[in-house]
């Protein structure tokens, strides 16, 4: 199982970014997928998880209404559209599947600063 995240960068407060995650080593379409982030000196936290046949996508309160998770099963790719970014969103962002596997990718750094 392998994840390659990209799309991060330096953005001003209020800006937007679209993160991507290419997954391999498993049948992507068969799994729920998730985005996580780890800010400096903090534990890694769940940001959002894709919908299932029985539930809507999950979003952490800290990002609700500012982020949208989506996927392209034909490309084995997961996306995270982030809008109205805040300094508190500064972190390394990772994707994983549900349930989690231990082989995390390198992540993509998001820095929100003026």
N, C-alpha and C positions, 0 to 999 in steps of 0.2 A: 504494500500500500504506500502510495507516494502522493504528496501534495506540493504544488508549486504556486505560491501566492505572488501577486504582482499588482501594480497600480497605485501604490502608496506614494507619498511625497510630502513636500512642504506646501501648505495652503494657509491662506489667511482666514481668520475667523469669519464665519458666514459663507465660506466657500464650499465646494463640492468635490467629491472624488468617487470614482468607481473602481472598486477592487475586484480582482479576478482570482480564481483558484482553479487550476487544472489538476484533476485527480486521475490517478491510474492505479492499476493493480487489483481492482475489484469492479463489480458491475455497478457503475455509478448510479444508474437509473433506479436501482433496487433499494437505495438507502436514502433516508433523510440526511440532510447535510446541515452543517452549522458553521457559524463564524464566532471566533473568540478573540479576545484582545488581552494584552498584558502591558500595563503602564509601568513606568519605573517604580520600583519598590513596592509593587502590588502583586497580588495573586492573579493568575490568568482567570478571566471571567467569560461567561457565555454572553454573547451579544444578541444573536438571533439564530433561529432554526427554521428550516423550511416547513411548509405545511405538509400534512398527511391527509389521507382520505377522511380522517375523523376530526382534524383540527386545523385551524388557521395557523399561519406562521407565528412563531413566538418572537417577541422583541423585548429586550430588557427595558425597564422603565427609563433608563438613562438615554436611550436612543429612539424610543417610540415616537413615531410620526416624523422622524428625520431620516430614517433608513428604510431601504427596501431590499429584501433578499430575493434572488431569482436564480434560475438555473437553465442551462441548455444541455439536455441529456445527449443530444447528438454530438456535442463537443466535449462531453465530460467536464463541463465547466460550471462553476458556481460564481455568482456575482454578489456584490454588496454595493448598492448605490447609497452614498452618504451625502446628505445635504445639511445646510445650516450648521456647519461644523463649529465646534467649540474647542477651547484649549483643553478641556477635560477629555476630549476624544483622542488626544495624543497617546499613542501606544503602538506596539507591534501587533498586527492583526494576522490571525491564523484561521485556516479552515480545517474541518475534520468531518468525519461522518458520524452518524448516530446508530449504535453506540460508539463512543470514542475508541480510536485506536491509538496506540502509543507512539506511532511514527509521525510526529508533527513535522510540518515543513519548516522552512527557514523564516517564514512570515514576511510581511511587508510593513515597513515603517510608515506610520502616518504622523505627521507633525503639524499641529495647528498653532500658528504663531503669527503675529504681526511684525 
